[in-house]
């Protein structure tokens, strides 16, 4: 069957299947070590199928980054629509910590950021996604701070967002460097530290 | 001249020169993309000289990690020997932030941790260095907390160390994902957040 004839929802499922396989390959062999042949084998599809959906490995990275961004934007929009934004935000923190501490997720994210540090195309993809992610987090942070009676300027909100994201992303490094870390206790202390950041005086 | 005849201090300087060149190559081309030929060209030495000092690329990574660990252990020992450990610690935080935000340093550290997430030999090197680094930081954290009148159990100290390191290491990711971040403001907020972590109730 020609890939062109695949119906939209099935095409979506195939794209997702390719992204999952590619994510695995990038994590295990690195962006450069992973080949389209490996990805197609892992996905159980022909290389021709892969090329039908994605022009090259950078297009796959771009789609992985877009998928993760989409999830983050949905999450922050949900938090902003809650009655109590601060409680909604804090309620999702433990989940965010667990996700950052997941070794497979962390390994892939670190490979993408390491690649962004030397590959201008991947850097561009990552910078743009990060900008949209910060923008959405900043809206959420502003809502939360206003509800707690704080008035901050844009620069302060942006810097709070930076520090909060640094804390989460740092966990991705920790789970690789110290796989045996005490997840329960680290999560508890991390949440306290994040709460202090959220509640700091303006 | 045969490398064996090189006097110790000159051998030290050559090793340092190789590590700097290899760090550059790993960062720019990735651990797998970088070759001994490239490293020798960057260092201005023959490949034979490189092999005299290091058996292979993993031995070079191991020496880079050991060099960075050595610096960290010296720093924490200095802090512990200060009259006021808390002040000495806080006085060095801005410097630590700047170092984490340095893009070349961050790029190399991220490449090493990405490699550790898939290469068992590199993982072993990184885990052992991280263990020694945490151990030394935990001693320092304990001294600081005791001086402020807090009595914490070992698990709590270890988790505080984890969260503090996560914050610093997260900055390495931030400087790649958002090279335009407001360094001054982020550093100020980061220091406040770290102080809150250090001063939290036991």
Contacts between the chains, C-beta under 8 A, distances in Angstrom:
chain1	res1	chain2	res2	distance
A	27	B	117	6.8
A	27	B	118	6.6
A	28	B	118	5.5
A	29	B	118	7.1
A	30	B	30	6.4
A	30	B	31	7.8
A	30	B	32	5.9
A	30	B	114	7.2
A	30	B	115	7.7
A	30	B	118	7.0
A	31	B	30	7.8
A	32	B	30	5.9
A	32	B	32	6.2
A	32	B	33	5.7
A	33	B	32	5.7
A	103	B	117	7.1
A	106	B	117	7.0
A	107	B	114	7.2
A	107	B	117	3.6
A	107	B	118	6.7
A	110	B	110	6.1
A	110	B	113	5.7
A	110	B	114	4.4
A	110	B	117	6.1
A	110	B	173	8.0
A	111	B	114	4.7
A	111	B	117	7.4
A	113	B	110	5.7
A	113	B	114	7.9
A	113	B	173	5.5
A	113	B	176	5.3
A	113	B	177	6.3
A	114	B	30	7.2
A	114	B	107	7.2
A	114	B	110	4.4
A	114	B	111	4.7
A	114	B	113	7.9
A	114	B	114	4.3
A	115	B	30	7.6
A	116	B	176	5.6
A	116	B	177	7.1
A	117	B	27	6.8
A	117	B	103	7.1
A	117	B	106	7.0
A	117	B	107	3.6
A	117	B	110	6.1
A	117	B	111	7.3
A	117	B	176	4.8
A	118	B	27	6.6
A	118	B	28	5.5
A	118	B	29	7.1
A	118	B	30	7.0
A	118	B	107	6.7
A	123	B	176	7.8
A	126	B	176	7.5
A	126	B	177	5.7
A	127	B	177	6.9
A	127	B	178	7.1
A	127	B	179	7.4
A	130	B	177	4.3
A	130	B	178	5.3
A	131	B	178	7.6
A	134	B	178	6.9
A	155	B	182	6.2
A	155	B	185	5.7
A	156	B	185	6.9
A	156	B	189	7.6
A	158	B	182	6.6
A	158	B	185	7.7
A	159	B	181	8.0
A	159	B	182	5.8
A	159	B	185	4.0
A	159	B	186	4.9
A	159	B	188	7.5
A	159	B	189	4.8
A	160	B	189	6.1
A	162	B	174	6.0
A	162	B	178	7.0
A	162	B	181	5.4
A	162	B	182	7.6
A	162	B	186	4.8
A	162	B	189	7.7
A	163	B	167	7.7
A	163	B	186	6.3
A	163	B	189	5.0
A	163	B	190	5.2
A	163	B	193	5.7
A	165	B	170	7.3
A	165	B	174	6.6
A	166	B	167	6.2
A	166	B	170	3.4
A	166	B	171	5.2
A	166	B	173	7.2
A	166	B	174	4.9
A	166	B	186	8.0
A	166	B	190	7.3
A	167	B	163	7.7
A	167	B	166	6.2
A	167	B	167	5.4
A	167	B	170	5.7
A	167	B	193	7.8
A	168	B	170	7.0
A	169	B	170	4.5
A	169	B	173	4.3
A	169	B	174	6.9
A	169	B	177	7.9
A	170	B	165	7.3
A	170	B	166	3.4
A	170	B	167	5.6
A	170	B	168	7.0
A	170	B	169	4.5
A	170	B	170	2.9
A	170	B	171	7.6
A	170	B	173	7.2
A	171	B	166	5.2
A	171	B	170	7.6
A	172	B	173	7.2
A	173	B	110	8.0
A	173	B	113	5.5
A	173	B	166	7.2
A	173	B	169	4.2
A	173	B	170	7.2
A	173	B	172	7.3
A	173	B	173	7.3
A	174	B	162	6.0
A	174	B	165	6.6
A	174	B	166	4.9
A	174	B	169	6.8
A	176	B	113	5.3
A	176	B	116	5.6
A	176	B	117	4.8
A	176	B	123	7.8
A	176	B	126	7.5
A	177	B	113	6.3
A	177	B	116	7.1
A	177	B	126	5.7
A	177	B	127	6.9
A	177	B	130	4.3
A	177	B	169	7.8
A	178	B	127	7.1
A	178	B	130	5.3
A	178	B	131	7.5
A	178	B	134	6.9
A	178	B	162	7.0
A	179	B	127	7.4
A	181	B	159	8.0
A	181	B	162	5.4
A	182	B	155	6.2
A	182	B	158	6.6
A	182	B	159	5.8
A	182	B	162	7.6
A	185	B	155	5.7
A	185	B	156	7.0
A	185	B	158	7.7
A	185	B	159	4.1
A	186	B	159	4.9
A	186	B	162	4.8
A	186	B	163	6.3
A	186	B	166	8.0
A	188	B	159	7.5
A	189	B	156	7.6
A	189	B	159	4.8
A	189	B	160	6.1
A	189	B	162	7.8
A	189	B	163	5.0
A	189	B	197	7.5
A	189	B	200	7.7
A	190	B	163	5.2
A	190	B	166	7.3
A	192	B	200	6.3
A	193	B	163	5.7
A	193	B	167	7.8
A	193	B	193	6.4
A	193	B	196	6.6
A	193	B	197	4.9
A	193	B	200	7.7
A	196	B	193	6.6
A	196	B	196	4.1
A	196	B	197	7.6
A	196	B	200	7.8
A	197	B	189	7.5
A	197	B	193	4.9
A	197	B	196	7.6
A	200	B	189	7.7
A	200	B	192	6.3
A	200	B	193	7.7
A	200	B	196	7.8
